[in-house]
Amino acid sequence: MKVLVATEKPFAAVAVEGIRKETEAAGNELVLLEKYTEKSQLLAAVAEADALIIRSDKVDAEVLEAGKNLKIVVRAGAGFDNVDLAAATAHGVVVENTPGQNSNAVAELVFGMLVFGVRNFFNGKAGTELMGKRLGILAFGNVGRNVARIAKGFGMEVSAYDAFCPADVIEAAGVKAAKNQDELFETCDIVSLHIPATPETKKSINYALVGKMKKGGIVVNTARKEVIDEEGLLKLMQEREDIKYLTDIMPDAHAEFAKLEGRYFSTPKKMGAQTQEANINAGIAAARQITAFFKEGCTKFQVNK
């Protein structure tokens, strides 16, 4: 079987070596397409591939149509909104992600941005501390649980809400379970977002919801750009000079947010999984999942069921 690794932003060399070792040990052939600049290059490379490993690369209907032999696509990371799931299902292609591999990296970034934010972006003026503050976690998956773990080390009180995670599971982790999203925003000093971009969540973080936060509220977004109602959040922050927004996904309205000096920060590009460890873990996990798929028919991490 031919396993194609197609990455505009390549894996670290050690990750590629791990992917190669796993792939070839299973009797499969590894093909690399790194730093490609045109979609046509991806279309040509995928034509003979049986399996495809990607990072943030887009796999749409055209790519799936070009991959006549394609049986599985694995997104090395938790999010998978860069893959057209409906088109994949229509072509009989299994789509998987690698949940948990980037979780600690994203969680640590949350606190890197938070310390930066509460200390007024290190501008020399007195800031505040995280100890004693209540942190709200919206979605209690792999990343959310790591955020809770680190927050306790800072001496923070932690609450969480997840529509798909029972309250008793959240409480068992030593975290207060909020009854709903509104309560989370009403009761927490800081809310960290870890929800996927779905029809239900897109633009759900809006003027009314964030407006429920107490004075000095901070929203941290290391999830997806699409979950923010940018127009609504901008309006709120223009009206309330106490609200801060920190993100590693630059908004479309970045220039407007940037005018809110001292209350907004965005990294130049998405940074959540940008650590050597996460890069290696996700890549090798993807290769192992492909091996398990071809050897045993394992689809444990399939997301287009």
C-alpha positions in Angstrom: 0.0 0.0 0.0 1.2 3.5 -0.8 1.0 5.9 2.2 1.2 9.6 1.1 2.2 12.3 3.6 1.1 15.6 2.1 2.0 18.6 4.2 2.3 22.2 3.1 3.9 22.7 6.6 6.1 19.6 7.0 6.4 17.4 10.0 9.7 17.6 11.9 12.4 15.4 10.5 12.2 13.1 13.5 8.5 12.7 13.0 8.9 11.8 9.3 11.5 9.2 10.3 9.0 7.7 12.8 6.3 7.7 10.2 8.6 6.0 7.7 9.7 3.4 10.3 6.1 2.5 11.2 4.9 2.5 7.5 7.8 0.4 6.1 7.7 -2.1 9.1 4.1 -2.8 8.1 5.2 -3.5 4.5 3.9 -0.3 3.0 5.5 2.3 0.9 5.9 5.9 2.1 5.6 8.8 -0.3 6.4 12.4 0.8 4.9 15.6 -0.6 6.3 18.4 1.5 6.0 22.2 1.2 3.9 21.9 -1.9 2.6 25.2 -3.3 -0.1 24.3 -5.7 -3.2 22.1 -5.3 -2.3 20.5 -8.6 0.7 18.9 -6.9 -1.5 17.3 -4.3 -3.9 16.1 -6.9 -1.1 14.4 -8.8 0.4 12.9 -5.8 -2.8 11.5 -4.3 -3.7 9.7 -7.6 -1.9 6.5 -6.7 -2.1 6.7 -2.9 -4.0 4.2 -0.8 -3.7 6.2 2.4 -3.1 9.9 3.1 -1.7 11.7 6.2 -2.2 15.4 6.4 -1.9 18.3 8.9 -3.9 21.4 8.1 -4.0 20.6 4.4 -7.5 20.7 2.8 -9.0 17.5 1.5 -12.1 18.4 -0.5 -14.2 16.6 -3.1 -11.7 17.3 -5.9 -8.8 15.7 -3.9 -11.0 12.7 -3.1 -12.0 12.3 -6.7 -8.3 12.4 -7.7 -7.5 9.7 -5.2 -9.1 6.8 -7.0 -7.3 4.2 -4.7 -7.7 6.2 -1.5 -9.1 4.2 1.4 -8.2 6.3 4.4 -7.3 9.9 5.3 -5.8 10.6 8.7 -5.6 14.2 9.9 -2.6 14.4 12.3 -4.3 16.4 15.0 -7.7 16.7 16.8 -9.6 19.0 14.5 -10.8 17.7 11.1 -12.8 20.6 9.6 -10.3 20.8 6.8 -11.6 17.5 5.4 -14.9 17.3 3.5 -16.5 14.4 5.5 -19.6 14.1 3.3 -17.5 13.8 0.2 -15.2 11.3 1.8 -18.1 9.1 2.8 -19.6 9.4 -0.7 -16.2 8.1 -2.0 -16.1 5.3 0.5 -13.0 6.8 2.3 -12.5 6.5 6.0 -11.5 9.8 7.7 -9.7 9.7 11.1 -8.1 12.2 13.5 -5.5 11.6 16.2 -7.2 12.9 19.3 -5.1 13.6 22.4 -1.7 13.9 20.6 -1.7 17.7 20.7 -3.6 18.2 23.9 -0.9 19.1 26.3 0.7 21.5 23.7 -2.6 23.4 23.3 -3.2 23.4 27.0 0.2 24.9 27.8 -0.3 27.6 25.1 -3.6 28.6 26.9 -1.6 29.4 30.0 1.3 31.1 28.1 -1.3 33.5 26.6 -3.1 33.9 29.9 0.0 34.9 31.9 0.9 37.3 29.1 -2.7 38.7 29.1 -3.2 39.2 32.9 0.2 40.8 33.1 -0.9 43.4 30.6 1.3 42.0 27.8 4.4 42.7 29.9 4.1 46.5 29.3 5.5 47.3 32.7 2.2 48.1 34.4 0.9 46.1 37.3 -1.4 43.2 36.3 -3.2 40.5 38.1 -2.6 36.9 39.1 -4.3 33.6 38.1 -4.3 32.1 41.5 -7.8 32.3 43.0 -9.5 33.1 39.7 -12.2 30.9 38.3 -11.4 29.4 34.9 -14.3 28.1 32.8 -13.6 25.4 30.2 -16.0 25.1 27.3 -15.8 21.4 26.2 -14.1 18.9 28.4 -12.3 16.7 26.0 -8.6 15.9 25.9 -7.5 19.5 25.7 -10.0 20.7 28.3 -8.8 18.0 30.8 -5.2 19.1 30.3 -6.2 22.8 30.8 -8.0 21.8 34.1 -4.9 19.9 35.3 -2.6 22.9 34.7 -5.1 25.4 36.1 -5.1 23.5 39.4 -1.3 23.9 39.5 -1.9 27.7 39.3 -4.3 27.5 42.2 -7.3 28.4 40.1 -10.9 27.3 40.7 -12.1 25.3 37.7 -15.5 24.9 36.1 -16.5 23.2 32.8 -19.4 22.6 30.6 -19.6 20.1 27.8 -22.9 19.2 26.1 -21.6 15.7 25.4 -19.8 15.0 28.7 -21.9 14.0 31.7 -21.7 16.3 34.8 -20.6 13.4 37.0 -17.6 12.7 34.7 -16.6 16.4 35.0 -17.0 16.4 38.8 -15.0 13.2 39.1 -12.1 15.1 37.6 -12.3 17.6 40.5 -13.9 20.2 38.3 -17.2 22.0 39.0 -19.8 21.1 36.3 -21.7 24.2 35.0 -25.3 23.5 34.1 -25.0 25.2 30.7 -22.9 27.6 28.6 -24.6 30.7 30.1 -23.7 29.7 33.6 -20.1 29.1 32.6 -19.7 32.7 31.3 -21.7 34.2 34.1 -19.6 32.7 36.9 -16.1 32.5 35.5 -13.3 35.2 35.4 -11.8 33.5 32.3 -13.3 31.2 29.7 -11.1 28.9 27.6 -12.7 27.6 24.4 -12.2 24.1 23.2 -15.3 23.4 21.0 -15.1 22.3 17.4 -16.5 24.3 14.5 -19.9 22.8 13.8 -23.2 24.2 12.5 -24.3 24.5 16.2 -21.1 26.2 17.5 -20.2 28.5 14.6 -20.5 32.2 15.8 -21.9 30.9 19.1 -19.4 32.9 21.2 -21.3 36.2 20.6 -22.2 39.6 22.1 -24.9 38.2 24.4 -22.9 35.3 25.7 -19.6 37.0 26.4 -21.5 40.0 27.7 -22.6 37.8 30.7 -19.0 37.8 32.0 -18.1 39.7 35.1 -15.9 42.8 35.0 -12.4 42.0 33.8 -13.5 38.9 31.9 -11.1 37.1 29.5 -11.9 34.8 26.6 -9.1 32.5 25.3 -9.7 30.8 22.0 -7.3 28.0 20.9 -10.2 26.1 19.2 -11.5 27.5 15.9 -11.9 30.9 14.4 -15.4 30.1 13.2 -16.8 29.7 16.7 -16.4 33.5 17.3 -19.1 36.0 16.2 -16.4 38.6 15.4 -18.8 41.4 14.8 -20.6 40.8 18.1 -17.4 40.4 20.1 -15.9 43.6 18.6 -19.1 45.5 19.5 -19.0 44.2 23.1 -15.3 45.0 23.5 -15.8 48.5 22.2 -18.6 49.0 24.7 -16.8 47.3 27.6 -13.2 48.3 28.1 -12.7 45.6 30.7 -13.0 42.5 28.4 -9.9 40.9 26.9 -9.7 38.4 24.0 -6.6 36.2 23.5 -6.3 33.7 20.6 -4.0 31.7 18.4 -6.3 31.9 15.4 -6.1 35.4 13.9 -9.6 36.8 13.3 -10.7 38.1 9.9 -11.3 41.4 11.7 -7.7 41.4 13.1 -7.1 45.1 12.2 -10.2 46.2 14.1 -9.4 44.0 17.1 -5.9 45.4 17.1 -7.2 48.9 17.8 -8.3 47.7 21.2 -4.8 48.3 22.6 -3.9 46.2 25.7 -7.0 44.0 25.4 -6.4 41.8 22.4 -3.7 39.5 21.3 -3.4 37.0 18.4 -0.5 34.9 17.3 0.5 35.4 13.7 -0.6 31.8 12.9 -2.3 28.9 14.7 0.2 27.8 17.4 -1.7 25.2 19.5 0.1 22.1 18.1 3.3 23.8 17.2 5.7 21.9 19.5 8.2 19.3 18.6 6.5 16.8 20.9 3.0 17.3 19.4 4.3 17.2 15.9 6.0 13.9 16.4 3.2 12.3 18.5 0.5 13.2 16.0 2.4 12.1 12.9 3.5 8.7 14.3 0.0 8.2 15.7 -1.4 8.8 12.2 0.9 6.2 10.7 0.0 3.6 13.4 -3.7 4.1 12.8 -3.2 3.5 9.1 -1.2 0.3 9.8 -4.1 -0.9 12.1 -6.6 0.0 9.4 -4.9 -2.1 6.8 -3.9 -5.0 9.1 -7.0 -5.3 11.2 -9.7 -3.1 9.7 -9.5 -0.9 12.8 -11.5 2.3 12.5 -11.5 3.3 16.2 -10.8 7.0 15.4 -13.1 7.3 12.4 -15.0 10.7 12.3 -17.2 10.2 9.3 -19.3 7.3 10.5 
